[in-house]
Amino acid sequence: MINDNTINALHSVFPELSRKQLEIVTLYAHGNAYETIADICNISVETVRSHLKRSTKALNLKSNDAMRAVILSRSYFFMISLMITNQSKIAP
């Protein structure tokens, strides 16, 4: 399970996805199998597939691989921007 702070932060980057979709696509993007995601989220494998399909459509993408790339790249750039923002607050 992904903590609420992480989901809230990701929601600002992916407003087109629900909180549950964000949790599932993040777990998927980090290489978890459908069965593992289903166990972590206490849902069926078919529900995992359904969330991934709807998320791919919501992001206007054609495949789960494309979605994985978008999730990882947007998340990476979001984290970098947070680090830069936090460093500028600390710097004299």
HTML snippet that shows the backbone in 3Dmol.js (N, CA, C, O; Angstrom):
<script src="https://3Dmol.org/build/3Dmol-min.js"></script>
<div id="view" style="width:600px;height:400px;position:relative"></div>
<script>
const pdb = `
ATOM      1  N   MET A   1       0.842  -1.178   0.000  1.00  0.00           N
ATOM      2  CA  MET A   1       0.000   0.000   0.000  1.00  0.00           C
ATOM      3  C   MET A   1       0.890   1.244   0.000  1.00  0.00           C
ATOM      4  O   MET A   1       1.910   1.291   0.687  1.00  0.00           O
ATOM      5  N   ILE A   2       0.500   2.219  -0.758  1.00  0.00           N
ATOM      6  CA  ILE A   2       1.248   3.469  -0.855  1.00  0.00           C
ATOM      7  C   ILE A   2       0.617   4.465   0.108  1.00  0.00           C
ATOM      8  O   ILE A   2      -0.607   4.570   0.186  1.00  0.00           O
ATOM      9  N   ASN A   3       1.458   5.202   0.848  1.00  0.00           N
ATOM     10  CA  ASN A   3       0.906   6.094   1.878  1.00  0.00           C
ATOM     11  C   ASN A   3       0.161   7.287   1.267  1.00  0.00           C
ATOM     12  O   ASN A   3       0.370   7.653   0.111  1.00  0.00           O
ATOM     13  N   ASP A   4      -0.709   7.876   2.082  1.00  0.00           N
ATOM     14  CA  ASP A   4      -1.578   8.965   1.628  1.00  0.00           C
ATOM     15  C   ASP A   4      -0.807  10.183   1.142  1.00  0.00           C
ATOM     16  O   ASP A   4      -1.221  10.818   0.173  1.00  0.00           O
ATOM     17  N   ASN A   5       0.304  10.525   1.791  1.00  0.00           N
ATOM     18  CA  ASN A   5       1.088  11.684   1.365  1.00  0.00           C
ATOM     19  C   ASN A   5       1.617  11.498  -0.054  1.00  0.00           C
ATOM     20  O   ASN A   5       1.612  12.432  -0.856  1.00  0.00           O
ATOM     21  N   THR A   6       2.069  10.299  -0.352  1.00  0.00           N
ATOM     22  CA  THR A   6       2.578  10.011  -1.690  1.00  0.00           C
ATOM     23  C   THR A   6       1.458  10.098  -2.716  1.00  0.00           C
ATOM     24  O   THR A   6       1.628  10.694  -3.779  1.00  0.00           O
ATOM     25  N   ILE A   7       0.316   9.505  -2.397  1.00  0.00           N
ATOM     26  CA  ILE A   7      -0.829   9.551  -3.320  1.00  0.00           C
ATOM     27  C   ILE A   7      -1.277  10.994  -3.542  1.00  0.00           C
ATOM     28  O   ILE A   7      -1.574  11.378  -4.673  1.00  0.00           O
ATOM     29  N   ASN A   8      -1.329  11.794  -2.486  1.00  0.00           N
ATOM     30  CA  ASN A   8      -1.726  13.202  -2.623  1.00  0.00           C
ATOM     31  C   ASN A   8      -0.754  13.961  -3.515  1.00  0.00           C
ATOM     32  O   ASN A   8      -1.172  14.751  -4.361  1.00  0.00           O
ATOM     33  N   ALA A   9       0.534  13.725  -3.330  1.00  0.00           N
ATOM     34  CA  ALA A   9       1.537  14.388  -4.167  1.00  0.00           C
ATOM     35  C   ALA A   9       1.394  13.956  -5.622  1.00  0.00           C
ATOM     36  O   ALA A   9       1.440  14.787  -6.528  1.00  0.00           O
ATOM     37  N   LEU A  10       1.222  12.666  -5.841  1.00  0.00           N
ATOM     38  CA  LEU A  10       1.070  12.165  -7.206  1.00  0.00           C
ATOM     39  C   LEU A  10      -0.210  12.678  -7.859  1.00  0.00           C
ATOM     40  O   LEU A  10      -0.255  12.873  -9.074  1.00  0.00           O
ATOM     41  N   HIS A  11      -1.242  12.893  -7.059  1.00  0.00           N
ATOM     42  CA  HIS A  11      -2.504  13.379  -7.629  1.00  0.00           C
ATOM     43  C   HIS A  11      -2.339  14.766  -8.235  1.00  0.00           C
ATOM     44  O   HIS A  11      -3.044  15.113  -9.183  1.00  0.00           O
ATOM     45  N   SER A  12      -1.423  15.560  -7.704  1.00  0.00           N
ATOM     46  CA  SER A  12      -1.174  16.875  -8.299  1.00  0.00           C
ATOM     47  C   SER A  12      -0.501  16.750  -9.666  1.00  0.00           C
ATOM     48  O   SER A  12      -0.619  17.644 -10.504  1.00  0.00           O
ATOM     49  N   VAL A  13       0.197  15.647  -9.887  1.00  0.00           N
ATOM     50  CA  VAL A  13       0.872  15.402 -11.158  1.00  0.00           C
ATOM     51  C   VAL A  13      -0.053  14.672 -12.139  1.00  0.00           C
ATOM     52  O   VAL A  13       0.067  14.833 -13.354  1.00  0.00           O
ATOM     53  N   PHE A  14      -0.963  13.880 -11.604  1.00  0.00           N
ATOM     54  CA  PHE A  14      -1.890  13.082 -12.417  1.00  0.00           C
ATOM     55  C   PHE A  14      -3.338  13.344 -11.995  1.00  0.00           C
ATOM     56  O   PHE A  14      -3.999  12.439 -11.486  1.00  0.00           O
ATOM     57  N   PRO A  15      -3.842  14.565 -12.196  1.00  0.00           N
ATOM     58  CA  PRO A  15      -5.206  14.870 -11.746  1.00  0.00           C
ATOM     59  C   PRO A  15      -6.278  14.072 -12.491  1.00  0.00           C
ATOM     60  O   PRO A  15      -7.414  13.971 -12.029  1.00  0.00           O
ATOM     61  N   GLU A  16      -5.916  13.512 -13.632  1.00  0.00           N
ATOM     62  CA  GLU A  16      -6.888  12.752 -14.415  1.00  0.00           C
ATOM     63  C   GLU A  16      -7.146  11.356 -13.859  1.00  0.00           C
ATOM     64  O   GLU A  16      -8.041  10.656 -14.333  1.00  0.00           O
ATOM     65  N   LEU A  17      -6.369  10.945 -12.853  1.00  0.00           N
ATOM     66  CA  LEU A  17      -6.517   9.617 -12.263  1.00  0.00           C
ATOM     67  C   LEU A  17      -7.086   9.700 -10.847  1.00  0.00           C
ATOM     68  O   LEU A  17      -6.823  10.650 -10.109  1.00  0.00           O
ATOM     69  N   SER A  18      -7.864   8.693 -10.491  1.00  0.00           N
ATOM     70  CA  SER A  18      -8.382   8.603  -9.120  1.00  0.00           C
ATOM     71  C   SER A  18      -7.261   8.146  -8.182  1.00  0.00           C
ATOM     72  O   SER A  18      -6.200   7.711  -8.627  1.00  0.00           O
ATOM     73  N   ARG A  19      -7.514   8.252  -6.898  1.00  0.00           N
ATOM     74  CA  ARG A  19      -6.515   7.814  -5.909  1.00  0.00           C
ATOM     75  C   ARG A  19      -6.216   6.323  -6.066  1.00  0.00           C
ATOM     76  O   ARG A  19      -5.055   5.920  -5.997  1.00  0.00           O
ATOM     77  N   LYS A  20      -7.232   5.509  -6.274  1.00  0.00           N
ATOM     78  CA  LYS A  20      -7.035   4.068  -6.434  1.00  0.00           C
ATOM     79  C   LYS A  20      -6.270   3.774  -7.722  1.00  0.00           C
ATOM     80  O   LYS A  20      -5.380   2.923  -7.739  1.00  0.00           O
ATOM     81  N   GLN A  21      -6.615   4.476  -8.794  1.00  0.00           N
ATOM     82  CA  GLN A  21      -5.871   4.301 -10.041  1.00  0.00           C
ATOM     83  C   GLN A  21      -4.406   4.665  -9.850  1.00  0.00           C
ATOM     84  O   GLN A  21      -3.522   3.965 -10.343  1.00  0.00           O
ATOM     85  N   LEU A  22      -4.146   5.755  -9.139  1.00  0.00           N
ATOM     86  CA  LEU A  22      -2.763   6.164  -8.884  1.00  0.00           C
ATOM     87  C   LEU A  22      -1.996   5.105  -8.118  1.00  0.00           C
ATOM     88  O   LEU A  22      -0.846   4.804  -8.437  1.00  0.00           O
ATOM     89  N   GLU A  23      -2.632   4.544  -7.113  1.00  0.00           N
ATOM     90  CA  GLU A  23      -1.974   3.501  -6.335  1.00  0.00           C
ATOM     91  C   GLU A  23      -1.629   2.314  -7.230  1.00  0.00           C
ATOM     92  O   GLU A  23      -0.514   1.793  -7.180  1.00  0.00           O
ATOM     93  N   ILE A  24      -2.575   1.898  -8.035  1.00  0.00           N
ATOM     94  CA  ILE A  24      -2.371   0.720  -8.876  1.00  0.00           C
ATOM     95  C   ILE A  24      -1.343   0.985  -9.970  1.00  0.00           C
ATOM     96  O   ILE A  24      -0.461   0.156 -10.195  1.00  0.00           O
ATOM     97  N   VAL A  25      -1.440   2.125 -10.655  1.00  0.00           N
ATOM     98  CA  VAL A  25      -0.474   2.388 -11.730  1.00  0.00           C
ATOM     99  C   VAL A  25       0.931   2.607 -11.184  1.00  0.00           C
ATOM    100  O   VAL A  25       1.908   2.266 -11.849  1.00  0.00           O
ATOM    101  N   THR A  26       1.047   3.167  -9.991  1.00  0.00           N
ATOM    102  CA  THR A  26       2.370   3.347  -9.388  1.00  0.00           C
ATOM    103  C   THR A  26       2.987   1.997  -9.042  1.00  0.00           C
ATOM    104  O   THR A  26       4.165   1.761  -9.309  1.00  0.00           O
ATOM    105  N   LEU A  27       2.200   1.124  -8.456  1.00  0.00           N
ATOM    106  CA  LEU A  27       2.696  -0.226  -8.163  1.00  0.00           C
ATOM    107  C   LEU A  27       3.078  -0.947  -9.454  1.00  0.00           C
ATOM    108  O   LEU A  27       4.103  -1.627  -9.508  1.00  0.00           O
ATOM    109  N   TYR A  28       2.259  -0.801 -10.486  1.00  0.00           N
ATOM    110  CA  TYR A  28       2.539  -1.418 -11.779  1.00  0.00           C
ATOM    111  C   TYR A  28       3.809  -0.831 -12.402  1.00  0.00           C
ATOM    112  O   TYR A  28       4.659  -1.566 -12.904  1.00  0.00           O
ATOM    113  N   ALA A  29       3.928   0.492 -12.366  1.00  0.00           N
ATOM    114  CA  ALA A  29       5.088   1.152 -12.968  1.00  0.00           C
ATOM    115  C   ALA A  29       6.395   0.730 -12.311  1.00  0.00           C
ATOM    116  O   ALA A  29       7.450   0.750 -12.945  1.00  0.00           O
ATOM    117  N   HIS A  30       6.323   0.353 -11.053  1.00  0.00           N
ATOM    118  CA  HIS A  30       7.522  -0.087 -10.340  1.00  0.00           C
ATOM    119  C   HIS A  30       7.766  -1.583 -10.476  1.00  0.00           C
ATOM    120  O   HIS A  30       8.568  -2.157  -9.740  1.00  0.00           O
ATOM    121  N   GLY A  31       7.076  -2.209 -11.414  1.00  0.00           N
ATOM    122  CA  GLY A  31       7.390  -3.583 -11.774  1.00  0.00           C
ATOM    123  C   GLY A  31       6.626  -4.676 -11.060  1.00  0.00           C
ATOM    124  O   GLY A  31       6.959  -5.852 -11.207  1.00  0.00           O
ATOM    125  N   ASN A  32       5.615  -4.323 -10.294  1.00  0.00           N
ATOM    126  CA  ASN A  32       4.834  -5.351  -9.601  1.00  0.00           C
ATOM    127  C   ASN A  32       3.905  -6.075 -10.570  1.00  0.00           C
ATOM    128  O   ASN A  32       3.332  -5.463 -11.472  1.00  0.00           O
ATOM    129  N   ALA A  33       3.764  -7.377 -10.375  1.00  0.00           N
ATOM    130  CA  ALA A  33       2.861  -8.195 -11.186  1.00  0.00           C
ATOM    131  C   ALA A  33       1.416  -7.923 -10.787  1.00  0.00           C
ATOM    132  O   ALA A  33       1.148  -7.457  -9.679  1.00  0.00           O
ATOM    133  N   TYR A  34       0.495  -8.214 -11.686  1.00  0.00           N
ATOM    134  CA  TYR A  34      -0.926  -8.020 -11.405  1.00  0.00           C
ATOM    135  C   TYR A  34      -1.334  -8.709 -10.108  1.00  0.00           C
ATOM    136  O   TYR A  34      -2.062  -8.140  -9.295  1.00  0.00           O
ATOM    137  N   GLU A  35      -0.861  -9.931  -9.923  1.00  0.00           N
ATOM    138  CA  GLU A  35      -1.219 -10.704  -8.729  1.00  0.00           C
ATOM    139  C   GLU A  35      -0.723 -10.019  -7.457  1.00  0.00           C
ATOM    140  O   GLU A  35      -1.427  -9.989  -6.448  1.00  0.00           O
ATOM    141  N   THR A  36       0.476  -9.478  -7.508  1.00  0.00           N
ATOM    142  CA  THR A  36       1.046  -8.776  -6.355  1.00  0.00           C
ATOM    143  C   THR A  36       0.246  -7.515  -6.048  1.00  0.00           C
ATOM    144  O   THR A  36      -0.063  -7.231  -4.890  1.00  0.00           O
ATOM    145  N   ILE A  37      -0.084  -6.769  -7.086  1.00  0.00           N
ATOM    146  CA  ILE A  37      -0.881  -5.549  -6.906  1.00  0.00           C
ATOM    147  C   ILE A  37      -2.238  -5.897  -6.305  1.00  0.00           C
ATOM    148  O   ILE A  37      -2.716  -5.219  -5.396  1.00  0.00           O
ATOM    149  N   ALA A  38      -2.851  -6.954  -6.815  1.00  0.00           N
ATOM    150  CA  ALA A  38      -4.152  -7.390  -6.296  1.00  0.00           C
ATOM    151  C   ALA A  38      -4.052  -7.723  -4.812  1.00  0.00           C
ATOM    152  O   ALA A  38      -4.925  -7.345  -4.031  1.00  0.00           O
ATOM    153  N   ASP A  39      -2.995  -8.429  -4.421  1.00  0.00           N
ATOM    154  CA  ASP A  39      -2.799  -8.777  -3.007  1.00  0.00           C
ATOM    155  C   ASP A  39      -2.595  -7.532  -2.148  1.00  0.00           C
ATOM    156  O   ASP A  39      -3.195  -7.407  -1.081  1.00  0.00           O
ATOM    157  N   ILE A  40      -1.756  -6.618  -2.606  1.00  0.00           N
ATOM    158  CA  ILE A  40      -1.461  -5.398  -1.847  1.00  0.00           C
ATOM    159  C   ILE A  40      -2.723  -4.552  -1.662  1.00  0.00           C
ATOM    160  O   ILE A  40      -2.955  -4.002  -0.586  1.00  0.00           O
ATOM    161  N   CYS A  41      -3.533  -4.452  -2.713  1.00  0.00           N
ATOM    162  CA  CYS A  41      -4.720  -3.585  -2.698  1.00  0.00           C
ATOM    163  C   CYS A  41      -5.995  -4.306  -2.271  1.00  0.00           C
ATOM    164  O   CYS A  41      -7.062  -3.695  -2.200  1.00  0.00           O
ATOM    165  N   ASN A  42      -5.887  -5.594  -1.989  1.00  0.00           N
ATOM    166  CA  ASN A  42      -7.059  -6.398  -1.608  1.00  0.00           C
ATOM    167  C   ASN A  42      -8.177  -6.328  -2.639  1.00  0.00           C
ATOM    168  O   ASN A  42      -9.345  -6.131  -2.302  1.00  0.00           O
ATOM    169  N   ILE A  43      -7.794  -6.494  -3.905  1.00  0.00           N
ATOM    170  CA  ILE A  43      -8.750  -6.519  -5.006  1.00  0.00           C
ATOM    171  C   ILE A  43      -8.417  -7.709  -5.898  1.00  0.00           C
ATOM    172  O   ILE A  43      -7.395  -8.367  -5.706  1.00  0.00           O
ATOM    173  N   SER A  44      -9.273  -7.981  -6.863  1.00  0.00           N
ATOM    174  CA  SER A  44      -9.020  -9.097  -7.777  1.00  0.00           C
ATOM    175  C   SER A  44      -8.045  -8.677  -8.877  1.00  0.00           C
ATOM    176  O   SER A  44      -7.857  -7.490  -9.143  1.00  0.00           O
ATOM    177  N   VAL A  45      -7.439  -9.666  -9.501  1.00  0.00           N
ATOM    178  CA  VAL A  45      -6.544  -9.404 -10.628  1.00  0.00           C
ATOM    179  C   VAL A  45      -7.324  -8.726 -11.754  1.00  0.00           C
ATOM    180  O   VAL A  45      -6.797  -7.841 -12.428  1.00  0.00           O
ATOM    181  N   GLU A  46      -8.565  -9.134 -11.956  1.00  0.00           N
ATOM    182  CA  GLU A  46      -9.393  -8.515 -13.000  1.00  0.00           C
ATOM    183  C   GLU A  46      -9.636  -7.033 -12.701  1.00  0.00           C
ATOM    184  O   GLU A  46      -9.679  -6.220 -13.625  1.00  0.00           O
ATOM    185  N   THR A  47      -9.793  -6.676 -11.442  1.00  0.00           N
ATOM    186  CA  THR A  47      -9.962  -5.265 -11.072  1.00  0.00           C
ATOM    187  C   THR A  47      -8.676  -4.489 -11.336  1.00  0.00           C
ATOM    188  O   THR A  47      -8.726  -3.335 -11.760  1.00  0.00           O
ATOM    189  N   VAL A  48      -7.536  -5.106 -11.092  1.00  0.00           N
ATOM    190  CA  VAL A  48      -6.250  -4.473 -11.423  1.00  0.00           C
ATOM    191  C   VAL A  48      -6.209  -4.188 -12.920  1.00  0.00           C
ATOM    192  O   VAL A  48      -5.886  -3.075 -13.335  1.00  0.00           O
ATOM    193  N   ARG A  49      -6.531  -5.181 -13.720  1.00  0.00           N
ATOM    194  CA  ARG A  49      -6.535  -4.996 -15.184  1.00  0.00           C
ATOM    195  C   ARG A  49      -7.481  -3.866 -15.596  1.00  0.00           C
ATOM    196  O   ARG A  49      -7.150  -3.048 -16.454  1.00  0.00           O
ATOM    197  N   SER A  50      -8.640  -3.834 -14.983  1.00  0.00           N
ATOM    198  CA  SER A  50      -9.629  -2.805 -15.298  1.00  0.00           C
ATOM    199  C   SER A  50      -9.107  -1.409 -14.956  1.00  0.00           C
ATOM    200  O   SER A  50      -9.246  -0.482 -15.753  1.00  0.00           O
ATOM    201  N   HIS A  51      -8.511  -1.259 -13.780  1.00  0.00           N
ATOM    202  CA  HIS A  51      -7.947   0.041 -13.389  1.00  0.00           C
ATOM    203  C   HIS A  51      -6.822   0.457 -14.334  1.00  0.00           C
ATOM    204  O   HIS A  51      -6.728   1.626 -14.708  1.00  0.00           O
ATOM    205  N   LEU A  52      -5.979  -0.480 -14.717  1.00  0.00           N
ATOM    206  CA  LEU A  52      -4.886  -0.151 -15.636  1.00  0.00           C
ATOM    207  C   LEU A  52      -5.432   0.277 -16.997  1.00  0.00           C
ATOM    208  O   LEU A  52      -4.941   1.235 -17.594  1.00  0.00           O
ATOM    209  N   LYS A  53      -6.433  -0.423 -17.478  1.00  0.00           N
ATOM    210  CA  LYS A  53      -7.035  -0.078 -18.767  1.00  0.00           C
ATOM    211  C   LYS A  53      -7.667   1.311 -18.718  1.00  0.00           C
ATOM    212  O   LYS A  53      -7.474   2.116 -19.629  1.00  0.00           O
ATOM    213  N   ARG A  54      -8.416   1.591 -17.663  1.00  0.00           N
ATOM    214  CA  ARG A  54      -9.055   2.909 -17.530  1.00  0.00           C
ATOM    215  C   ARG A  54      -8.018   4.019 -17.353  1.00  0.00           C
ATOM    216  O   ARG A  54      -8.189   5.125 -17.868  1.00  0.00           O
ATOM    217  N   SER A  55      -6.952   3.720 -16.628  1.00  0.00           N
ATOM    218  CA  SER A  55      -5.895   4.714 -16.418  1.00  0.00           C
ATOM    219  C   SER A  55      -5.180   5.025 -17.719  1.00  0.00           C
ATOM    220  O   SER A  55      -4.885   6.183 -18.010  1.00  0.00           O
ATOM    221  N   THR A  56      -4.903   3.990 -18.500  1.00  0.00           N
ATOM    222  CA  THR A  56      -4.264   4.183 -19.802  1.00  0.00           C
ATOM    223  C   THR A  56      -5.136   5.074 -20.684  1.00  0.00           C
ATOM    224  O   THR A  56      -4.636   5.974 -21.359  1.00  0.00           O
ATOM    225  N   LYS A  57      -6.428   4.819 -20.670  1.00  0.00           N
ATOM    226  CA  LYS A  57      -7.365   5.629 -21.461  1.00  0.00           C
ATOM    227  C   LYS A  57      -7.425   7.062 -20.935  1.00  0.00           C
ATOM    228  O   LYS A  57      -7.428   8.007 -21.724  1.00  0.00           O
ATOM    229  N   ALA A  58      -7.473   7.236 -19.613  1.00  0.00           N
ATOM    230  CA  ALA A  58      -7.541   8.576 -19.016  1.00  0.00           C
ATOM    231  C   ALA A  58      -6.314   9.412 -19.358  1.00  0.00           C
ATOM    232  O   ALA A  58      -6.398  10.635 -19.475  1.00  0.00           O
ATOM    233  N   LEU A  59      -5.173   8.743 -19.517  1.00  0.00           N
ATOM    234  CA  LEU A  59      -3.934   9.445 -19.854  1.00  0.00           C
ATOM    235  C   LEU A  59      -3.729   9.561 -21.365  1.00  0.00           C
ATOM    236  O   LEU A  59      -2.698  10.057 -21.820  1.00  0.00           O
ATOM    237  N   ASN A  60      -4.720   9.099 -22.141  1.00  0.00           N
ATOM    238  CA  ASN A  60      -4.657   9.135 -23.613  1.00  0.00           C
ATOM    239  C   ASN A  60      -3.447   8.393 -24.161  1.00  0.00           C
ATOM    240  O   ASN A  60      -2.765   8.870 -25.067  1.00  0.00           O
ATOM    241  N   LEU A  61      -3.197   7.227 -23.599  1.00  0.00           N
ATOM    242  CA  LEU A  61      -2.079   6.399 -24.037  1.00  0.00           C
ATOM    243  C   LEU A  61      -2.609   5.130 -24.684  1.00  0.00           C
ATOM    244  O   LEU A  61      -3.783   4.787 -24.541  1.00  0.00           O
ATOM    245  N   LYS A  62      -1.722   4.434 -25.401  1.00  0.00           N
ATOM    246  CA  LYS A  62      -2.157   3.258 -26.149  1.00  0.00           C
ATOM    247  C   LYS A  62      -1.777   1.938 -25.501  1.00  0.00           C
ATOM    248  O   LYS A  62      -2.283   0.891 -25.904  1.00  0.00           O
ATOM    249  N   SER A  63      -0.897   1.962 -24.504  1.00  0.00           N
ATOM    250  CA  SER A  63      -0.468   0.692 -23.911  1.00  0.00           C
ATOM    251  C   SER A  63      -0.050   0.884 -22.456  1.00  0.00           C
ATOM    252  O   SER A  63       0.220   1.997 -22.005  1.00  0.00           O
ATOM    253  N   ASN A  64      -0.005  -0.226 -21.745  1.00  0.00           N
ATOM    254  CA  ASN A  64       0.473  -0.184 -20.360  1.00  0.00           C
ATOM    255  C   ASN A  64       1.951   0.183 -20.299  1.00  0.00           C
ATOM    256  O   ASN A  64       2.392   0.827 -19.347  1.00  0.00           O
ATOM    257  N   ASP A  65       2.718  -0.222 -21.311  1.00  0.00           N
ATOM    258  CA  ASP A  65       4.137   0.149 -21.334  1.00  0.00           C
ATOM    259  C   ASP A  65       4.303   1.660 -21.462  1.00  0.00           C
ATOM    260  O   ASP A  65       5.164   2.251 -20.810  1.00  0.00           O
ATOM    261  N   ALA A  66       3.483   2.278 -22.299  1.00  0.00           N
ATOM    262  CA  ALA A  66       3.527   3.738 -22.431  1.00  0.00           C
ATOM    263  C   ALA A  66       3.126   4.397 -21.121  1.00  0.00           C
ATOM    264  O   ALA A  66       3.714   5.399 -20.713  1.00  0.00           O
ATOM    265  N   MET A  67       2.118   3.825 -20.463  1.00  0.00           N
ATOM    266  CA  MET A  67       1.684   4.368 -19.176  1.00  0.00           C
ATOM    267  C   MET A  67       2.803   4.256 -18.142  1.00  0.00           C
ATOM    268  O   MET A  67       3.046   5.197 -17.386  1.00  0.00           O
ATOM    269  N   ARG A  68       3.477   3.120 -18.106  1.00  0.00           N
ATOM    270  CA  ARG A  68       4.591   2.934 -17.171  1.00  0.00           C
ATOM    271  C   ARG A  68       5.638   4.028 -17.390  1.00  0.00           C
ATOM    272  O   ARG A  68       6.134   4.617 -16.429  1.00  0.00           O
ATOM    273  N   ALA A  69       5.972   4.295 -18.649  1.00  0.00           N
ATOM    274  CA  ALA A  69       6.971   5.321 -18.960  1.00  0.00           C
ATOM    275  C   ALA A  69       6.508   6.702 -18.510  1.00  0.00           C
ATOM    276  O   ALA A  69       7.297   7.468 -17.956  1.00  0.00           O
ATOM    277  N   VAL A  70       5.245   7.027 -18.741  1.00  0.00           N
ATOM    278  CA  VAL A  70       4.706   8.338 -18.346  1.00  0.00           C
ATOM    279  C   VAL A  70       4.676   8.470 -16.825  1.00  0.00           C
ATOM    280  O   VAL A  70       5.067   9.504 -16.284  1.00  0.00           O
ATOM    281  N   ILE A  71       4.218   7.432 -16.139  1.00  0.00           N
ATOM    282  CA  ILE A  71       4.154   7.472 -14.672  1.00  0.00           C
ATOM    283  C   ILE A  71       5.550   7.686 -14.097  1.00  0.00           C
ATOM    284  O   ILE A  71       5.746   8.549 -13.241  1.00  0.00           O
ATOM    285  N   LEU A  72       6.510   6.909 -14.561  1.00  0.00           N
ATOM    286  CA  LEU A  72       7.866   7.023 -14.015  1.00  0.00           C
ATOM    287  C   LEU A  72       8.515   8.358 -14.364  1.00  0.00           C
ATOM    288  O   LEU A  72       9.169   8.963 -13.514  1.00  0.00           O
ATOM    289  N   SER A  73       8.345   8.829 -15.601  1.00  0.00           N
ATOM    290  CA  SER A  73       9.007  10.082 -15.981  1.00  0.00           C
ATOM    291  C   SER A  73       8.378  11.298 -15.301  1.00  0.00           C
ATOM    292  O   SER A  73       9.101  12.154 -14.792  1.00  0.00           O
ATOM    293  N   ARG A  74       7.048  11.390 -15.283  1.00  0.00           N
ATOM    294  CA  ARG A  74       6.411  12.528 -14.600  1.00  0.00           C
ATOM    295  C   ARG A  74       6.725  12.518 -13.108  1.00  0.00           C
ATOM    296  O   ARG A  74       6.983  13.566 -12.516  1.00  0.00           O
ATOM    297  N   SER A  75       6.702  11.341 -12.505  1.00  0.00           N
ATOM    298  CA  SER A  75       7.009  11.230 -11.070  1.00  0.00           C
ATOM    299  C   SER A  75       8.443  11.662 -10.795  1.00  0.00           C
ATOM    300  O   SER A  75       8.713  12.363  -9.820  1.00  0.00           O
ATOM    301  N   TYR A  76       9.356  11.241 -11.658  1.00  0.00           N
ATOM    302  CA  TYR A  76      10.765  11.603 -11.504  1.00  0.00           C
ATOM    303  C   TYR A  76      10.936  13.124 -11.574  1.00  0.00           C
ATOM    304  O   TYR A  76      11.586  13.716 -10.713  1.00  0.00           O
ATOM    305  N   PHE A  77      10.360  13.747 -12.589  1.00  0.00           N
ATOM    306  CA  PHE A  77      10.513  15.196 -12.730  1.00  0.00           C
ATOM    307  C   PHE A  77       9.821  15.956 -11.605  1.00  0.00           C
ATOM    308  O   PHE A  77      10.285  17.021 -11.198  1.00  0.00           O
ATOM    309  N   PHE A  78       8.722  15.420 -11.103  1.00  0.00           N
ATOM    310  CA  PHE A  78       8.048  16.024  -9.960  1.00  0.00           C
ATOM    311  C   PHE A  78       8.959  15.981  -8.733  1.00  0.00           C
ATOM    312  O   PHE A  78       9.087  16.976  -8.020  1.00  0.00           O
ATOM    313  N   MET A  79       9.586  14.841  -8.487  1.00  0.00           N
ATOM    314  CA  MET A  79      10.485  14.713  -7.329  1.00  0.00           C
ATOM    315  C   MET A  79      11.689  15.636  -7.467  1.00  0.00           C
ATOM    316  O   MET A  79      12.121  16.241  -6.486  1.00  0.00           O
ATOM    317  N   ILE A  80      12.229  15.749  -8.665  1.00  0.00           N
ATOM    318  CA  ILE A  80      13.362  16.655  -8.895  1.00  0.00           C
ATOM    319  C   ILE A  80      12.943  18.097  -8.622  1.00  0.00           C
ATOM    320  O   ILE A  80      13.691  18.849  -7.997  1.00  0.00           O
ATOM    321  N   SER A  81      11.758  18.488  -9.084  1.00  0.00           N
ATOM    322  CA  SER A  81      11.306  19.866  -8.848  1.00  0.00           C
ATOM    323  C   SER A  81      11.106  20.128  -7.360  1.00  0.00           C
ATOM    324  O   SER A  81      11.390  21.228  -6.884  1.00  0.00           O
ATOM    325  N   LEU A  82      10.622  19.133  -6.617  1.00  0.00           N
ATOM    326  CA  LEU A  82      10.491  19.289  -5.163  1.00  0.00           C
ATOM    327  C   LEU A  82      11.856  19.458  -4.505  1.00  0.00           C
ATOM    328  O   LEU A  82      12.023  20.287  -3.610  1.00  0.00           O
ATOM    329  N   MET A  83      12.822  18.675  -4.947  1.00  0.00           N
ATOM    330  CA  MET A  83      14.168  18.776  -4.373  1.00  0.00           C
ATOM    331  C   MET A  83      14.765  20.151  -4.639  1.00  0.00           C
ATOM    332  O   MET A  83      15.379  20.748  -3.755  1.00  0.00           O
ATOM    333  N   ILE A  84      14.588  20.649  -5.848  1.00  0.00           N
ATOM    334  CA  ILE A  84      15.123  21.967  -6.197  1.00  0.00           C
ATOM    335  C   ILE A  84      14.434  23.048  -5.370  1.00  0.00           C
ATOM    336  O   ILE A  84      15.087  23.962  -4.866  1.00  0.00           O
ATOM    337  N   THR A  85      13.120  22.940  -5.234  1.00  0.00           N
ATOM    338  CA  THR A  85      12.363  23.906  -4.437  1.00  0.00           C
ATOM    339  C   THR A  85      12.817  23.882  -2.985  1.00  0.00           C
ATOM    340  O   THR A  85      13.021  24.934  -2.380  1.00  0.00           O
ATOM    341  N   ASN A  86      12.974  22.701  -2.428  1.00  0.00           N
ATOM    342  CA  ASN A  86      13.407  22.580  -1.033  1.00  0.00           C
ATOM    343  C   ASN A  86      14.825  23.086  -0.836  1.00  0.00           C
ATOM    344  O   ASN A  86      15.118  23.693   0.194  1.00  0.00           O
ATOM    345  N   GLN A  87      15.712  22.854  -1.794  1.00  0.00           N
ATOM    346  CA  GLN A  87      17.084  23.343  -1.682  1.00  0.00           C
ATOM    347  C   GLN A  87      17.128  24.858  -1.747  1.00  0.00           C
ATOM    348  O   GLN A  87      17.925  25.485  -1.049  1.00  0.00           O
ATOM    349  N   SER A  88      16.282  25.456  -2.578  1.00  0.00           N
ATOM    350  CA  SER A  88      16.289  26.917  -2.683  1.00  0.00           C
ATOM    351  C   SER A  88      15.758  27.566  -1.402  1.00  0.00           C
ATOM    352  O   SER A  88      16.117  28.701  -1.089  1.00  0.00           O
ATOM    353  N   LYS A  89      14.906  26.851  -0.662  1.00  0.00           N
ATOM    354  CA  LYS A  89      14.416  27.370   0.618  1.00  0.00           C
ATOM    355  C   LYS A  89      15.498  27.299   1.688  1.00  0.00           C
ATOM    356  O   LYS A  89      15.520  28.113   2.611  1.00  0.00           O
ATOM    357  N   ILE A  90      16.392  26.329   1.562  1.00  0.00           N
ATOM    358  CA  ILE A  90      17.450  26.126   2.554  1.00  0.00           C
ATOM    359  C   ILE A  90      18.647  27.032   2.279  1.00  0.00           C
ATOM    360  O   ILE A  90      19.299  27.501   3.211  1.00  0.00           O
ATOM    361  N   ALA A  91      18.934  27.277   1.010  1.00  0.00           N
ATOM    362  CA  ALA A  91      20.120  28.047   0.634  1.00  0.00           C
ATOM    363  C   ALA A  91      20.031  29.474   1.170  1.00  0.00           C
ATOM    364  O   ALA A  91      18.956  30.073   1.189  1.00  0.00           O
ATOM    365  N   PRO A  92      21.176  30.013   1.605  1.00  0.00           N
ATOM    366  CA  PRO A  92      21.191  31.391   2.131  1.00  0.00           C
ATOM    367  C   PRO A  92      20.993  32.433   1.064  1.00  0.00           C
ATOM    368  O   PRO A  92      20.983  33.627   1.361  1.00  0.00           O
TER     369      PRO A  92
END
`;
const viewer = $3Dmol.createViewer("view");
viewer.addModel(pdb, "pdb");
viewer.setStyle({}, {cartoon: {color: "spectrum"}});
viewer.zoomTo();
viewer.render();
</script>
